[in-house]
Amino acid sequence: MALTLGEPFGDAPVLARIHSECLTGDALFSQRCDCGAQLEAALQRIAEEGRGILLYLRQEGRGIGLLNKIRAYQLQDEGADTVEANERLGFPADMRRYDLCRPMLDHFGIRSVRLMTNNPRKERVLGDLGIAVAEHIPLQVNRNPYNEQYLRTKARKLGHRFKEYFGEAP
């Protein structure tokens, strides 16, 4: 699903967020992750700018689905980090696919974005798809005692950038 504000057409890079569905964070305000807070911050920034696009992708739990995400939560409660939990369930650390972003952005004539993300993989994939990432805008929000290990794991094992929280290499 793509949500737009203003006229995100033309040659100028468009403020953009690629957000994977997170029922627990987006709708139930879970403190175990930073997803809901990132979504809120991205929408706020788009509103302030008066122009932008949100690509909301149905890829719950880094692509493993809601039921398996709940199973992964149980493993996390037993001491596994998010990557280990997915792997113990027989999944890769991150199964999300971003190839759907290209036709969505093409539909709006967007060829260049100012991407709000901490995930370098999103930037690489967009580049591979022929979408220029003119600027990387970090979204570092909602650090708390319940998600600190989650954020550290994303930084250490998935390469997410959290300089504000942990320095260059947590």
TINU-546258 format. One line per 4 residues: number of its first residue (from 1); their letters; for each residue x, y, z of N, C-alpha, C, O. Coordinates in steps of 0.1 Angstrom, whole numbers. Each point is the difference from the previous one (the first is absolute). Example, Ala and Ser with C-alpha at 12.3 -4.5 7.8 and 13.67 -1.06 7.14 Angstrom:
1> AS> 132 -57 78 -9 12 0 9 12 0 10 0 7 ~ -14 11 -14 9 11 0 -8 11 8 5 11 1
This chain:
1> MALT> 8 -12 0 -8 12 0 9 12 0 10 1 7 ~ -14 9 -15 8 13 0 -9 11 4 -11 2 -4 ~ 16 6 14 -7 12 5 8 12 -4 12 0 2 ~ -18 10 -9 7 11 -4 -6 13 6 -12 0 4
5> LGEP> 20 10 -3 -4 13 4 6 10 -9 12 -1 -4 ~ -20 10 -1 5 11 -9 2 -6 -14 -7 -10 -3 ~ 15 16 -4 3 -4 -14 14 -6 0 10 7 -3 ~ -9 -21 5 14 -6 1 5 -3 -14 7 -10 -2
9> FGDA> -11 18 -8 5 -3 -14 11 10 -4 2 10 7 ~ 4 -13 -18 11 9 -5 14 -6 3 1 -11 4 ~ 8 20 -7 14 -5 1 7 1 14 9 -7 2 ~ -15 16 6 7 2 14 -2 -13 8 -11 -6 -1
13> PVLA> 21 2 9 -1 -12 8 -12 2 10 -2 11 6 ~ -6 -22 -4 -12 1 8 3 -7 14 7 -10 1 ~ -11 17 9 1 -6 14 -8 -13 0 -12 0 -3 ~ 18 -11 7 -6 -13 0 3 -8 12 11 0 6
17> RIHS> -20 -9 -3 2 -10 10 -6 -13 -5 -11 -1 -5 ~ 20 -10 5 -5 -13 -3 -2 -7 14 10 -2 7 ~ -22 -1 -4 -3 -5 13 -7 -14 -1 -10 -2 -7 ~ 16 -8 14 -6 -13 0 -10 -1 11 3 4 11
21> ECLT> -14 -10 -14 -11 -1 10 5 -6 13 8 -9 0 ~ -13 14 11 3 -5 13 -12 3 9 -1 10 6 ~ -8 -20 -6 -12 1 7 2 4 15 -6 9 6 ~ 16 -16 0 2 2 14 6 14 3 -4 6 10
25> GDAL> 12 -1 -19 6 14 2 -9 11 -5 -2 10 6 ~ -3 -12 -18 -8 10 -7 -14 2 6 -4 12 2 ~ -3 -23 1 -13 2 5 -2 -3 15 -9 6 7 ~ 18 -14 -1 -1 -3 14 10 7 9 0 -2 12
29> FSQR> 9 10 -19 9 8 7 10 -7 9 4 4 11 ~ 0 -16 -16 10 -8 7 13 8 3 4 7 -9 ~ 2 -9 20 12 6 3 12 -9 -3 12 3 3 ~ -15 -15 -8 11 -10 -3 8 4 -13 10 -6 -2
33> CDCG> -16 15 -5 7 4 -13 -2 15 -1 -5 7 8 ~ 11 -2 -19 -1 15 -3 -9 2 -12 0 12 -5 ~ -7 -22 0 -8 1 -12 -10 11 0 -1 9 -9 ~ -8 -10 19 -11 10 1 5 14 1 -5 9 -6
37> AQLE> 15 -7 14 6 14 2 7 4 -13 -1 12 -3 ~ 7 -21 -5 6 4 -12 -11 4 -10 1 10 -8 ~ -12 -17 7 -11 3 -8 -6 14 3 -2 8 -9 ~ 0 -6 22 -5 13 4 9 11 -3 -4 11 -5
41> AALQ> 17 -13 7 10 11 -3 1 3 -15 1 11 -4 ~ -2 -22 -4 1 2 -14 -13 8 -5 2 9 -9 ~ -13 -13 13 -13 7 -4 1 15 5 -5 8 -7 ~ 10 -6 19 1 14 5 9 8 -9 -3 11 -3
45> RIAE> 14 -17 -1 10 7 -8 -6 3 -14 3 11 -5 ~ -10 -21 -1 -6 3 -13 -11 11 2 0 9 -9 ~ -7 -9 20 -10 10 2 6 14 1 -5 10 -6 ~ 16 -9 14 7 12 1 6 6 -13 -1 12 -3
49> EGRG> 5 -21 -5 6 4 -13 -11 3 -10 2 7 -10 ~ -14 -13 12 -11 2 -9 1 -8 -13 -8 2 -10 ~ 17 -12 9 2 -7 -12 8 -13 3 10 1 7 ~ -15 -12 -11 8 -12 2 -9 -13 -3 -11 1 -3
53> ILLY> 18 -12 5 -7 -13 -2 4 -10 11 12 -1 4 ~ -22 -7 0 2 -11 9 -4 -13 -8 -11 -1 -5 ~ 21 -8 4 -3 -13 -6 -2 -10 12 10 -3 7 ~ -22 -2 -5 -3 -8 11 -1 -15 -5 -10 -3 -7
57> LRQE> 19 -5 10 2 -13 -6 -5 -11 10 3 1 12 ~ -11 -10 -16 -6 -11 8 11 -11 2 -1 -11 -6 ~ 10 14 15 11 -9 3 3 -1 15 11 2 5 ~ -22 -6 2 1 -1 15 12 -9 4 3 -10 -6
61> GRGI> 3 14 17 10 -8 6 12 -2 -9 5 -11 -1 ~ 0 21 -6 11 -1 -10 -3 -11 -10 9 -6 -5 ~ -22 5 2 -5 -9 -11 -4 -13 4 -4 -8 -8 ~ 4 4 21 -3 -13 4 -15 -1 4 -5 -12 2
65> GLLN> -2 23 -1 -15 -1 3 -2 2 14 8 -2 9 ~ -21 5 -5 -3 3 13 1 -12 10 5 1 11 ~ -10 -12 -15 0 -12 8 14 -4 3 4 -3 12 ~ 5 3 -21 14 -3 2 7 10 8 9 -2 8
69> KIRA> -13 15 -10 6 11 8 -4 -3 15 9 2 9 ~ -21 -6 -6 -4 -3 14 8 -11 5 5 0 12 ~ -2 -10 -20 8 -12 4 15 5 3 6 -4 9 ~ -2 13 -18 14 6 2 0 8 13 10 0 7
73> YQLQ> -21 7 -3 0 7 13 2 -10 11 7 4 10 ~ -13 -15 -10 2 -10 10 15 -4 1 5 -1 11 ~ 1 -1 -22 15 -3 0 8 11 6 10 -2 7 ~ -14 14 -10 7 12 5 -2 1 15 9 4 7
77> DEGA> -21 -7 -2 -3 0 14 9 -11 7 3 2 12 ~ 2 -12 -19 8 -10 5 15 3 -2 9 -8 4 ~ -6 20 -10 14 4 0 6 2 -14 11 6 -2 ~ -18 -10 -9 5 1 -13 -2 15 -4 -9 7 4
81> DTVE> 18 -2 -13 -2 13 -6 -9 -2 -12 -4 -11 -3 ~ 0 22 -4 -10 -1 -11 5 -8 -11 -7 -7 -7 ~ 20 8 4 6 -8 -11 0 -14 3 -4 -9 -8 ~ 9 5 20 1 -14 5 -14 -6 0 -2 -11 -4
85> ANER> -8 19 8 -14 -6 1 -5 -3 -14 -5 -11 -2 ~ 7 20 -7 -5 -4 -14 8 -12 -5 -7 -9 -6 ~ 20 8 8 7 -11 -5 -4 -13 7 0 -10 -7 ~ -3 10 20 -4 -12 7 -13 -5 -6 -3 -12 1
89> LGFP> -5 22 -6 -13 -4 -6 2 -5 -15 -10 -3 -6 ~ 22 3 2 3 -4 -14 -1 11 -11 -1 -4 -12 ~ 1 16 17 0 11 -10 13 8 0 8 -1 9 ~ -5 8 -20 11 9 0 -2 11 10 -11 2 5
93> ADMR> 21 6 -2 -1 11 9 -10 10 -5 -7 6 8 ~ 6 -4 -21 -9 10 -6 -4 -5 -13 8 -1 -10 ~ -21 -2 8 -5 -5 -12 -7 11 -9 -6 -3 -10 ~ 6 15 15 -7 11 -7 5 2 -14 12 -1 -3
97> RYDL> -21 4 -6 3 3 -14 -4 14 -3 -11 5 4 ~ 19 2 -12 -3 14 -3 -2 3 -15 -1 11 -4 ~ 1 -22 -4 -1 2 -14 -14 6 -4 -1 6 -11 ~ -9 -8 20 -13 6 -3 1 16 0 -9 6 -5
101> CRPM> 19 -1 12 1 15 1 2 6 -14 -5 11 -2 ~ 12 -17 -7 3 6 -13 -13 3 -8 -2 12 -4 ~ -8 -21 2 -12 3 -7 -8 10 8 -7 9 -6 ~ 7 -9 19 -7 10 8 5 14 -3 -7 9 -2
105> LDHF> 20 -8 3 7 13 -2 -2 5 -15 -2 11 -3 ~ 3 -21 -6 -2 3 -14 -14 6 -3 -1 9 -8 ~ -9 -15 15 -13 5 -2 -2 15 3 -7 7 -7 ~ 15 -2 16 0 14 4 11 8 -7 1 12 2
109> GIRS> 6 -18 -11 11 7 -7 12 3 9 7 10 -4 ~ -5 -17 14 11 3 10 12 -8 -4 0 -12 -1 ~ 11 19 -2 13 -6 -4 11 2 11 10 -7 -1 ~ -13 16 10 10 3 10 -7 3 13 -10 7 1
113> VRLM> 16 -12 10 -6 1 13 10 6 11 12 -2 -2 ~ -18 8 12 7 3 12 -5 -10 10 -11 2 5 ~ 18 -13 -2 -5 -11 7 1 0 15 11 2 5 ~ -22 -3 2 0 0 14 2 -15 5 -10 -7 -1
117> TNNP> 21 4 5 3 -14 4 13 -1 8 8 9 0 ~ -7 -20 8 13 -3 6 6 -12 -6 11 -5 3 ~ -18 -1 -13 3 -13 -6 8 2 -13 -6 4 -10 ~ 19 -7 9 7 2 -12 -4 -9 -11 2 3 -12
121> RKER> -8 -14 15 -5 -10 -10 -11 7 -9 0 -2 -12 ~ -9 10 18 -10 7 -8 7 9 -10 -5 1 -12 ~ 15 6 16 7 9 -9 6 -8 -12 -1 4 -11 ~ 8 -15 15 6 -8 -11 -10 -5 -10 2 0 -12
125> VLGD> -13 -6 18 -10 -6 -9 -6 11 -9 -2 -2 -12 ~ -1 14 17 -6 10 -8 10 4 -11 -4 1 -12 ~ 17 0 15 10 3 -10 1 -11 -11 0 3 -12 ~ -1 -16 17 0 -11 -10 -12 1 -9 0 -5 -11
129> LGIA> -11 10 16 -13 1 -8 0 13 -9 -10 2 -7 ~ 21 6 8 0 12 -8 -6 12 6 -2 10 -7 ~ -1 -10 20 -5 11 7 12 7 7 6 -7 8 ~ -4 19 -11 11 7 7 -3 4 14 -11 5 3
133> VAEH> 20 -7 7 -2 4 13 9 13 2 12 -1 2 ~ -19 12 -3 8 13 0 4 4 14 10 7 2 ~ -17 -12 8 3 3 14 -5 -11 9 -11 -6 -2 ~ 19 2 12 -4 -9 11 -4 8 12 8 8 5
137> IPLQ> -20 -10 0 -4 8 12 -3 -11 11 -10 -7 -1 ~ 18 7 11 -2 -10 11 -13 3 8 -5 11 1 ~ -1 -22 3 -12 1 9 3 -8 13 -3 -12 1 ~ 9 19 8 4 -6 13 -9 5 11 1 11 5
141> VNRN> -11 -19 -2 -10 3 9 -3 -11 10 4 -11 -2 ~ -10 15 13 -7 -10 9 10 -11 6 -4 -11 1 ~ 16 15 2 9 -9 8 -5 -1 14 -3 11 6 ~ 1 -23 -1 -5 -2 13 6 -13 6 6 -8 -8
145> PYNE> -8 5 20 6 -13 6 -6 -12 -7 7 -11 1 ~ -18 11 -7 -7 -11 -6 6 -3 -14 -1 -12 -5 ~ 6 22 -2 5 -2 -13 15 2 -2 5 -1 -12 ~ 2 4 22 14 3 -1 8 -12 -6 8 2 -9
149> QYLR> -11 -14 13 7 -12 -5 -4 -2 -15 8 -4 -8 ~ -21 6 5 -5 -1 -14 8 10 -9 4 -4 -11 ~ -2 16 16 7 10 -8 14 -3 -2 6 1 -11 ~ 1 -6 22 14 -5 -1 1 -11 -10 10 0 -8
153> TKAR> -19 -9 8 0 -12 -9 -1 5 -15 7 -4 -8 ~ -16 14 6 -2 5 -14 13 7 -4 4 -1 -12 ~ 3 8 21 12 6 -3 12 -10 -3 6 1 -10 ~ -5 -10 20 11 -9 -1 -1 -11 -11 10 -2 -7
157> KLGH> -22 -3 6 -2 -12 -9 -6 4 -14 2 -7 -10 ~ -9 18 9 -6 4 -12 5 13 -6 -4 4 -11 ~ 14 2 18 6 12 -6 -7 13 2 4 10 -7 ~ -15 -10 14 -8 12 2 9 11 7 8 -3 8
161> RFKE> -11 15 -12 8 12 5 -7 6 11 -11 6 -1 ~ 18 -7 13 -6 6 12 11 8 7 2 -1 12 ~ 5 10 -19 11 8 5 -4 7 13 7 1 10 ~ -19 5 -11 -5 8 12 -1 -8 12 2 5 11
165> YFGE> -6 -18 -12 -1 -8 11 12 -7 5 3 0 12 ~ 5 -6 -21 11 -8 4 14 3 -6 9 -7 3 ~ -8 18 -10 12 3 -7 0 -8 -13 -10 -5 -4 ~ 21 5 -3 1 -6 -13 -2 -15 0 -6 -6 -9
169> AP> 12 -1 19 -1 -14 1 -4 -5 14 9 -1 8 ~ -21 -2 -6 -4 -4 14 5 -13 3 -2 -5 11
